[in-house]
Structures are given as C-alpha cells and as structure tokens.
Amino acid sequence: MKYINKIMCLAIVLATFVSCDDYLDVNKDPNNPVLADITPDLMLAGAQTTTGGVLSTRLNRVGSTLAGAWGGNVLQFADPFGNEFRFNVTSTFYNDIWDDLYRRTSNYTNIINYTGGNYTDHQAIAKILRAFYFQYLVDVYGDIPYFGKHQYTELLQVPYDDDALIYADLLNELNNAITMIDNSAGAFTVGNEDAIYQGNMTMWRKFANTLKLRLIVRQSNVISLADAQAALAGLSTTDFIGFGDNAAMNPGYAKETDRQNPFFEIFGYSAAGATNNTFVTGTEFALQMVDGTVSGTGTVDGRRSSMYRTNNGGNYVGIEQGQVLGNLTPAEAGDGFSFLGAGYGVDANTTANATKDTHIFTEAESFFLQAEAVTRGYMPGTGLTLFNNGIQASFNLLGATGSAAYQADIVAANGFGYAGSTDQLIEAIISQKWIALQSINGAESWIEMTRTGYPDAPLPLNQPSTVRAVKLLYPISEIQGNSANVPVNQTTADTFVNTVFWN
Amino acid sequence: MKTKFNGILTLLLAFVVQLTFAQEKTISGTVVDETNMPLPGATVVIKGTTTGTSTDFDGKYSISANTGDVLTFSYVGYSEQDATVGAETTIDIALALDNSLEEVVITALGVVRKQEDITYANEVVKSEELTKAANANAIESLTGKVSGLQINTTGTGVNPNKDIILRGFASVTGDNNALIVIDDVISTSATFNNLDPNVIDSVNVLKGPVGAALYGAEAGNGVIIVTTKKGSKDGKLSVDIKSTLSYTEISFLPQRQDRFGQGYQGDWDWTEQTSWGPEYDGSTQVTGIPYPTSSDWRYGVYNHREDHIKDFFTTGIEDQNTVSLSAGDKDGYVNVTGNRVNTEGITPGDERIKNFFSLNAGKKIGKFSVKGIARYTTVKTDVANGNSYSDLSQSASNIDINSFSSGNNRDHWTLYADSPYWNLKNRRTSGNTNRFEGVIDLGYEINNNINVILRSSINETSGSSTGYVNEFTETDSFIIGLSDTNITSAYASNSNSFRKMYTDLLTNFNYDLSDNFSFTGLLGYNQQETRSNSKDITGSGFTIPGFYHVGNLELVDDPTEATSKTRTQSVMGSAEFGYKNFATLLLTGRNDWFSKLSKDERSIFYPSVSFSFVPTKAFPSLKSKVLNKAKLYGGWTSVANTSSVGAYSINERAFGPTGFPFTNGTNPSGNSFIAVSSLTDANIVPEVVTTVEFGGNFDFWKVNGTSRLNLDVAYSNQTNSDQIFSITPSSASGLVGATVNVGQTTTDAFELDLSFTPIKTDNFEWRGRIGYSTYETIVDEVTDLSNSVTIRSTGTAGIVAQVGEAWPSIQGTTYTRDDQGRVVLDANGNPIVSSELSILGKVTPDYTINFNTSVSYKSLTLGATLDYRTGHSFYSGIANNYAFTGSSVESAINGREAFLFPNSTIQGSGTTNTSVLTAGPDYAAYQTYFTSNYASIDENFVLDATAVKLRELSLSYDFNKKVLDALGLSKLSAGIAGRNLYTWLPKENRQYNDPEIGTGLSGYSTTPPTRSYAFSVNLSF
C-alpha cells in the first residue's frame, strides 16, 4: 500500500513537469520587430537614409562653415553660426555627428554579419558605405574606436585604435567588397531597398574604387609614390564614378512630414511650414570665388546664379564670417546678402525641391580626385581633361549653363584654372572642388582645406585665432561613457592642431 | 531447597499471570481546568479505541479500563493530556490552556507554523482589526496598523491607486511594492484592492525578505499573506449580514491669501484665473466672462470667500452590503459571500460600483482533502476626466463658483481654462474590470509524517475603458478675438486582459527525529505564467455628437497593441529543525528559472538561514511573573527583486526609422527596419536583495491567560545590489544608452512594537499597541560613471538617487548663497537662481509612530488608529501653482510691495544688502518677481512632510443576549466610524497637500484630501 502511494506521488510530479527550456522559451518580443529577424534587404534603406542624413545636413553644415563657404544672416538672426565662426569647438560641438554615425553605421555591421542567407551583394554595399563613413570619422576626429566597434552590450566601452591602421583596414574592406561583388552569383538581388544605386552593382564597384582613390589621395602628404601607384594599379577613369554615375540617394522623398529631402527640410522649408532658407548666406569669399575676383578673370562663373540668389538690391553679395550687424553700412544692411539658390533646391517651397536627391558621392568629386591623382603621378591620365570634366559635372549637378565658356575663361589662370606649377595645379583642383562641393558635401571642402591649405579663404572676423579649426573634439558621450579609453583630455586648443596621421 | 525455590517461582508466575489477565476495572476521577474549577463536558477516551465518556457537571467521570490502557483527556481550547492506568482506580487531571491554538500563523507557501517557532519579523492583523472602521477597501484598512508598513496613495477619487511599501523604498528603479499572497497563491495588488475586507480572516505581514525567502525572486520587498475565512466548525449554518453607509467630504483645502482677488498686474481683469488683482474692498466688479451673450456682464462683490472651491464638490456617499453564509464541521466547511459597494464620489457624477462574489469550500475525506475557492469581481467606474481640483484652484477667491455652474463652457470665470462644470459633462471616462479567480487545493496524507499538496490557481482579469471629450466651438465673436477656446472632440478606448496561472506541488515532511529533535521539511515545485494584452484606439472629431464609437470618428489614429507573456519554473525546499520546544533552525532554498532572462543567466538560487530561540522555555528559571516568554530570532537571506527586469527587455529590437515606408517616386524603397540604439544587457539579472535581520518578542505579566505587555523588536540591514540603471556607453558600441546591473543601496530598518492590555476584567478591557518604525535607504552606487541619476521630475524639481544621500531624495533649484549664507541678488534686487540642482530633502520619514487602541466596556467598544511621522519633506506642486497664480499666502504677506530681502547681498558687492529692494518698484514688478523668480526656485516649495493623522475612530455596540434571543440572532452590532478624521500638518505646509498622496512630488490629485463617516449594522444568525 505504501509503495503504491509513493508511486502515485511521483506520477503527479512527472505529469505536471514540462521540459524547462521549451516552457521558458517565450521571451521573443511580440510587440516590436526583433533584430535577428531583419534581413539585409529590409535594413539597407534605413541604414542608408539615417547615415546619409548626417552627411548632407550635419557634416555638411560644419564643413561648409569651417571651410569659409557659409555666412550667417545677421540681418535676421542674432549671432548666426557664432560658435563656428569663433571656433568655439568643445565636446558638445556637433557631438551628434559622432553619436549618430557610430550608432547608425552599426546597421551596416549588422548586414555584414548576417548569416541567414546569401546576401553577398547587400553585404558588399554595406561594407563600402561603412568604410565611406568611417573615413569621415577618422578625418574629423583622428584616432577613434574601430576594431571593437558595434558589439552592442557585449562591449560597451570600446578601445581606441590608431588612425593609420584604420585607413589600411578601410582599404582592405573596399577590396573585399569588390571581390564580393565579383563573386556574388546566387545572392539575393538588390532592388529598390538600395536608395542610392537601386542594386546596380557595377556602379557600386565604381563607388568602391572612387572611395579607394579618395583614401589614397587623402594621404598625399605622407604616402610614398610607389605605394600610391601600387594601390591604384590597373585602374583607369572608367573604373571610377563618371558622368551619369552620381551616387545620389532618394528612397522616395515626398512633400510630406518626415519624408522631405533632409537638407531641404532644414535649410529650405520644413514640412510643418517653417521657412528656413534665410539663415545661410554665401560668404564674401565664396561669392568672390564665383564672380571672377579670385580667378582674376573678372568673368562670372555660370554656376553663380544656381548657387546663390540675388539680394534685395538684385546683386550677388556675400557677408564676411563673423561680421556683426552694427558694422554694416546702411546700404549693406538694406540690400542684404545672397542666400543659397536653386542649385541646392532651397529657393522655393516646391515639390521638386522637396524631392531632390541627397548626394553621397558626386561625379565632380570623382573627376577632381582623378585629376589630382594624375597630377601627382599616382596614375596615368590627362589632368586637364579630368579637371574640365569635374567642372562640367558640377555645372550639371547645379543645373547651370556656360560650362564650356567658363572652362575656356579660366584655362590660363594659375592656381585657379589647370595651369601653373604642380602646386598651382593642385590648388586649382582643390579650389574647384571647394566650389563644387560646398553646401552639398561641405565636410569634404573642409577636410581638403585642412589637407592642402587651399583655397586660401580668409579667417572669420572678430575672433582671436590666426589658424583654422581643423578637427572636432571627442564628444561628451565618450568623456562620460568611455573615459577609460579616451586617449587624451582635449580642450578647445586641440581643435587647431591636426593630429590625424595623413596631415 | 529446589522445591521451595520452584514453589516461589510458580507463585510469582501465577501472580504475573494474574496481573496480565487482570479483570477490567472502573477508573474514575475529576477533571479541572487551569483555575482548578471542574471542567464539565471534557472527553475521556481510551487511546486506540472508540471507548470513551464525558465529564459531568462537576467534572467527574467514570470509565472501564484495563491496567496499562492509556486514557486521553481533552477539551476544546485545552492541551490534550494522557494518563496510563496503573494500580490506582482514581485519576484526577488538570488540563492546561492550549496557547498554541491562538498563535498559529500561515506563512510562506501556506505552511502553518506556531508563532513562537517563527524565525523572522512578522505582524498579524486579525479580521476585527481590519474591519472595525468599515473601510470598503482592504488595502486602506491596513493603514497605520503595522509598523514598517506604509500605504501610499497615488491619486484620489473613487478609484485610487495604492502602493504597499514595507521598510521603505530600497530599490531605485524597481518596484517596491510588497508581494501579495491570497489563500496561499501569489496574487496581485489589484486583486487585493478589490477584495471585500469582510472575507478576510487574517493578514500576516512578513516585513522583510527573510520570512519570504521561499518566494525567491519575488520576496525582495516582503510579503503580505492574506487568508480568507473558511467556515465555522460547529456544524451549523450561519448567516452574516453587514451593511455600511459612509459619507465623504473634503478634509482640508490649502490656505489662501485673503487680500487680493481676480486680476492681473494690480488691475481688475475679468478674464484671468490668477489672483494678481487689487486689494479686496467690497466693491462690485465685473466677474467672469459675459454670458449668455457678450453684453451680459456679471458682477460680484470683490471680497474674499473662504474655501470658495468647496461649493463645487458634493458629499460622497458609499453604500456597502455584504451577505455571507458559512457552515462547517471538523471535516469540512463552506462559505459563500456576496458584496456590493456603490460609491459616489465628492466630484459630482463620479461613480464606482463593485460587485464581489466568493465561494470557499473544503472537505477532508479520510486521507484526502479538497479545497476550492472561486471569486468573481466586477468594477464599473464612470468619472469626469480633466482635473477638476486643479481647474478650480485656478480661480481667485472672490469668485462665487456657484454662479458659473450651468455647465456651458462659456459660463466661466476665466478665458484661459475650461469650465470644470463643462468638464463634468463633456470630458468623461467610463471603465469596467471583470476578474475571476479560482483556486483548487488537493491534499493527500501519505502517512502520519508525509503529505502532498497540489495547489493550482488562475486569475483572469479583463477590462476596458472608453474616454471622450466633446467638441466646443466658440461662437461669441468677442471672445474669439481674445483667445482661441475651441476644443476638438476626441476619443480614447482601451481594452486589456490579464491572466496569471500558478501551480504549487509540495510535499511536507514531519518527523520526530528523537525525543528532543523534530524535523519539518518541504520539497516543492512551482510553475507560473503571466500573460497580458492591451489595445488602444484613439481618434478625434465625432461626426455625430454624442455617439462615442470608433466608426463615428473623422480621424482615427493608428491603433496600438502590446502583449506580454512570462513564465517561471522553480524548485524549492526547506528544512526546519526543532530542538525540544525552544530552539528552531530553518534553512530554505529556492531555485528559479525565468523566461525573461537569457538562457545563460536564467537560473538563480535563493538561500536563507534563520533561527529562533525561546530562552524562557530553555531555562525555565528565567520565566517569572514579570517575564512570561521571551523569544529571540535572527536570519539571513539572499533573494531578488525581479520587477526591475521587464518581459522582453533583453530582446535586440529593430524599429522603422522616420519617414518609412517610402512609397513615392520612381524607385521607392518601401519599408525598412534598423537597430534601436538603446538596449538592455542581454545578460541582465534581477536586482539582488541580501538581508540580515534580528529581533525578539517578549511577553510580560501574564494574567488569566493574557500577557499584559508584549514587546516586539526587529532590526534589519538590507543591501539591494545589481540594481538596474541606464548608462551612457561609448557610442562606438552602436548604442547611445545601455541598461545594465550597476547600482546599490543599503537599507537599515528598525521596528519596535509595544502591545499593552493594562485593564482586563469581565466588563472592561483596554488594549493598545504602539508601533515605532524607522528606516533609511542610502545610495551606495549609481553607475560607474556618475554619482547621481534623476529618476523622475516635474520641471527642475525631481527625485534623485545620489551617492551618499538618502533614497529617495528631492532635488531642485535653490537661491544662490555666498559663503556667509547670504542670498545673492543681481543688480535689480532679484535673487539669482542656482544653476545647479541641490538635494533639498528626503522623502522617507526619520520615524513613524502608529498607535492603535481599543477600549471596551460591556457591550460598547471604542477603537482608534493614529499615526505620526516626521523628519521628511515633499515638493508641493500645489504650493508652486499657488505662488504662480498669486493665491499663496506668501505672495500677499507684505502687501505686494517691494521689500528688502533679508540677509542678502548684491552680487559682487561683498557686503550685506541694506538698500536695494526686491520686487519693486510697482505691483507689476512684484508679480513678475513672484511668477518668474520666486516660482522657479524649487527650495521655496519643498515643505516639511510631518503629519499626525487620526486615521480611524470607531464606536460599536453589541446588543446583549436578551435582544439576540428575542430576535433569533446570534450576533447584532451597530457602529459608527470616522476615517481620516483629522490631519495635523505643520504650519509650513499650509494644508497644500496631504504628504502621503504622491511620493515626494505631490501635485493636484483628482480631489482634495477627504474624510469619511460610516454607519454600519452587522447581524448574524
């Protein structure tokens, strides 16, 4: 009798006992998509738009101001771009660039690490774009965390790595990406989730090569001729972004809340109805770059009317950075200054402007990079042709006419047209690139000015420094959240000293 | 020689045989009780047989038994005694009272223990104590009755929310509410809130984790064990009816200045809700918006009206009725209860109706026992939305509220807010909740030492609510020109469901290891599942007015839905060793596996060890007339607070970035999902709670079976570590926020309870209990990288966890002071607001004293509950609002003229200021000073939270036997009671807030604080 009782007890216990793991495996969030379920084709578009937005608005803004292209409308705003013009760079100055780029590029890493299917093409694109944004982080900050990045809660305090080593790895990544593209038979096809090239992998090869070119040319001050040639061996102009190959991103912008072109939203007209296009003006120097003053020819650049709008007096007038309202003459104050124009899509509140592409990598820049590489002997080619192509591409992008006339006009201007000593040729290339890229990819203009010193834009007024700010400081999130790894305690003085390895 | 020896042997043998086969004989004697009086009706039974008899009126008995038989003497309420039949034929017995029957307590997992064997701090509240003030809410009935227990109300009105906190707030980011166990199954605070207090038999409060260790991860905040009534044991059916009618009114309103009325910058202004007008002078002034047309100006006397907003509220009425049938005998019981509570709040039109039914039955059949409980509760509410109390307070004291009571939004005294009378009709929410709980408890006694229990329960709750705002369109062109007063109609509906399933399978062991050692053990398995679901639909613009339905909306927002499911599995065991009857050693262990944690961190073990020792039993010489019993106990445990980890928190989520899905253009990218930038550490674990506790219970002066003085002391030290905080990691990780285990607090708690019964005679009894409790939580660590974290805030004032300071602490802005303590003013005489936030006070009191007493004289019983707490502060949002609107006493003290700020210095001067006046030169400047400078300095509104409350006062009358017999009743009593009758607050808190409403930051709740008067009648037959 006793034994039967004991067996009965055991039976009750066993009957109600369910396998631990199965019973407890109910913790998958039913209310939100789970990262592990997001395939690369679902993640790519969001990754591209969130990182591209930083490039076209924040990096663009800091670069265009610090490179001397943008002035502020003192007639309507108190102390516009005050911190930029006084080089008041601190750990909270554009710290969102670091925070947003690092966290949004983690999506590229997620795509690259995805193992649930053959998404080789998507992963190649992710590699290329991740390298693209990390180059900017190195160029603007110097030594940064890299090899330990994007591990989420597995590594919350990421150590810093040497910028030269990072550059080398970026080149590696690009080569890997190209190999992947070449060997991606059987992979899922990339479609419109690629907001930049809609899955055209030939274009991505060109993008990767052009980015490699940019990486090499950026190192012009420190790289040996042999190394540069080796890195670019076998590449010719058809391997790079050329006419019709603009890396322009457009996921389907619309004139609706949260769907407008981000540059238009902030510097044109917001979806909520605010008018934002009277804050930024051209600088006096920028206007002089396109009205024949700096070129010395006295002929107006055909792009001027696309780049700028006339002021109240019907003229094209730029303001000096750091100028104060009290120092303007009554005439100047009355006529006002030139705001950004139709070429950048911020002149009017139209659907066409709201749905313009976001430019990630322009043809103009590609041609100017090639021109510089050829001029420096990194690869064969005809410098003048490439130079002129760059100008033509810029005219095309801005919707301006008169490219041929302009090219002819400046052809003999040393340091402005493709003429003169090697240094002057470089100056010309960089200056034209500066004109072509300001307000589109201002970060490039700024970084290239730091690298080469060209063009020779004047420093802002009413501030004590005699040199430009050449980098951003490590952000407050690093100082608070990663203090053990931040390599140096930076102060505003550090912003004037370029510590990046390619300087 | 041989034969003689043999002869003697034979004789001996014969004798022995004679003895063995002795004849039955008659044993008789007298049985007396502990006072040496004869005990009639006592039972005398021959052990192991059914042969027995009872004592007669003189306590005498007579029974036939054999030598060697064991006679067992027993009587209800007395300890059994055995006596072996020997040579004698008379056996007299004196029976002793069985004290242990009174002191049996239900502990964790339903294990029944004697109070003297309990090895941790606990306090039992019995049914009469809970129901003496006829409070319809079970949680509120506990207020002020247990030292170390604090009930915080967060919200007032007909359906308030309550927090049940033991020994303070030890966890910074987790939930500090105690675990609620009802009838041995883990339940929820909401269920306890709706439980009819009349079905509660007793509540055992386990003050700290040591007693609750068998509940493992849920034990971190202590446990409230509620046991409901079963049935009587005398075999008869009894019916109990209780009916209570309560009236509720406002208890107190904030003090107001009585010098200045409706206006702005010193001028009369009939549009304003502020009191920045000229001095009261009894003149007739335009008051309020012209109504019904823009030329119908209304006039009022420009004078102060005391407590003018009282007119809006009405007397609340609550009607409670409970009918209960119960029956039972020694093998079974049944109890059926029905209860209905109909509450009308003090806000006109607010209503709550609760219906409650419960069936509780059990039967023991041989070795099996079956128990079942079924409860069904429905709660319906219909309340005005909008903040009536807050809206009413935005009015100057010359306003006669009654004259603006038509309910039209235009019939109002100000342009800048909606009429609270309009809100009553046009902003409302109605809701209902249905709850079913069922418990089945099957037991089987394998043998005398082992029994098995299978206990399974389900709690299924579903609810829905619908809220609406009606449209208001301004038609008066005069008003349109002054202010945009249009209101868009809106709709919000929610439906939610909740289900909790709980199963225990326990095996209890009970052995006497030897004469001196006893062993009680438990081995068990537990499984729980909690599921919930919530759906919301909101929208705006009713096409057909008054038809509150989704289909009638012009614009429907995207509906939202959230579901969650968590499961736990556990095994537990306990081993209790008793030595003789004065020492107990208890070891428990529980291992939980949680679905909401990662696989690697899922299994967590919770041990505890505790002891109790009764020196007065171990060393009887210690026992004296004075010290009747002493017990010492102590214990250690490591449990968890699992509320800090949510279901699904460790998931790596993705979300759709703004703008997606893109569907326009030639190559639209469609939908996309990217990683969220804030994650919870995948290996997160629940907060760990480690506690050490010591205490003692002492009984003094036992007279006639009752100790006249009891002293209970308990001290505990608790560390809550691995608390869960959000930190800022390196963005290079891909995250801008991470939630990790990192913080720690230490809590010291001390409770002392003195129960006394100075007078106890046949006619008169006076009992009382004083409880003293103090607890303090200090923050040891917040995150690796920061010393302080703000947990919640309203503007700049907030609740902060700061290393080295008490938790919770209030922080806010202060006056800037120089090193001599002088307030720094700017060149214009305005105080400079500090740029940093400082700690302004702590939220938990230095100590709390509660006092409970009852005095009974013949059939009358008077009871009272009082408590006093002090040493803490709170931030009064009402005081801040009064300052801003010019209603506060401080804003009128000096006639609103410029003044010399005492002990001040002008910035940079270095000397005490004697000439620059503040808030001058005119009334407008004074108003600006008060509303933008004074009102922005939080230290002005952090007030002393000291309070003395007369929580309950009750008087009941039990009708005597003659009346009962005449009516055929077994019990009839009538009573009156008052709740929250008086609250004494320090002068500094000008009755702005009841500091208990809200935790640290107190604003306007739905209604002002209230008090109630109840009349009840209770009869049984």
Interface residues (C-beta under 8 A of the other chain):
Chain A: K2 N5 K6 C9 I12 V13 T16 F17 V18 C20 D21 Y23 L24 D25 V26 N27 K28 D29 P30 N31 N32 P33 V34 L35 A36 D37 I38 L42 M43 L44 A45 G46 A47 T49 T50 W98 D99 Y102 R103 R104 S106 N107 T109 N110 I144 P145 Y146 G148 K149 H150 Q151 Y152 T153 L155 L156 Q157 V158 N192 E193 D194 A195 Q198 N250 P251 G252 Y253 A254 D258 R259 T355 P475 S477 E478 Q480 G481 N482 S483 N485
Chain B: Y444 I446 N447 V452 L454 T503 L505 T507 Y525 Q527 E561 A562 T563 S564 K565 T566 R567 T568 Q569 W593 F594 S595 K596 L597 K599 R602 A647 Y648 I650 N651 E652 R653 A654 F655 G656 P657 T658 G659 F660 F662 T663 N664 G665 N667 P668 S669 G670 N671 S672 F673 I674 A675 S677 L679 T680 D681 A682 N683 I727 T728 P729 S730 S731 A732 S733 G734 L735 V736 A738 V740 L785 S786
